[in-house]
């Protein structure tokens, strides 16, 4: 339901809709960006436009999550986690990634399409990651993610085999 509203916002409002849709998706709302990006591609929105403005919106939304983590801390995230699909197991996994890869974890989490990147933004906040580095890594990682997923949606339109289309959509909507 919310995915449909956001997709329609992107179609109706253009650049502003892309920024707002991706901001909402990348903050703490339980709305997968994969759905928005693939749907935007299916709607015929240019992957280049989605990459640029989706990257900006994703970064703005991630900043909200970062500040929630920074100012309200892990205890708050533990309390609200069940409402935004952030479990204790996921937080421990994110801690492991930050221990292993450091701040570049933010970049890795943003680039890979099936990783729920919101939790990494929250963890970067309560993990005391440098804000400037967080913004740079988030933007750099968001641009290719937005491009690839919207390009994937656009490519689905060119497919002629309905089973390939259905299978691809199931993967995109069920994996995150």
Secondary structure, DSSP 8 states (H G I E B T S, - for coil): -HHHHHHHHHHHHTHHHHHHHHHHHHTTSS--HHHHHHHHHHTT--HHHHHHHHHHHHHHHHHHHHHHHHHHHHHHHHHHGGGTT--HHHHHHHHHHHHHHTTHHHHHHHHSTTS-THHHHHHHHHTT--HHHHHHHHHHHHHHHHHHHHHHHHHHHH---HHHHHHHHHHHHHH-
